[in-house]
Amino acid sequence: MMTRLVSGVALAAAALVAIRFLPLLPLRVLACLVAALAAKEYLEIVDSPIRAVVLVIAVAMAGAGGVVIMAGLRRFTRITPMPERTMASLQENLEWMKQPTK
């Protein structure tokens, strides 16, 4: 039983590191599957039903989604939708066009 506990903790730690540091989406999905297996192993050790496993995974995914959404919103607020250099160039062209031609 202690071996299963240690292997579950090792799987969970490896999955969390992979989720955080792997750059490619398929690799992160694989890491999420490993995390689900680790959670299932842990909850079997403590005699929890499969519904608890599903709940733990759902809460973890919702939390990760919330973090991603918050990071995206923070990044979105820093973007200026108006291209400043283009607007300055257009203003300059407008001033140039207002000048009378000889």
ZIMO-V181011 format. One line per field, one symbol per residue. phi: phi as a letter, one per 40 degrees, with the letter a starting at -180 (. if undefined). psi: psi as a letter, one per 40 degrees, with the letter a starting at -180 (. if undefined). A space follows every 50 residues. Layout:
phi=???
psi=???
This chain:
phi=.cccccccccccccccccccbcccdcccccccccccccccccccccfccc cccccccccccccccccccccccccccccccccccccccccccccccccc cc
psi=ddddddddddddddddddddehdidddddddddddddddddddddefiid dddddddddddddddddddddddddddehhdhhdddddddddddddddhi i.
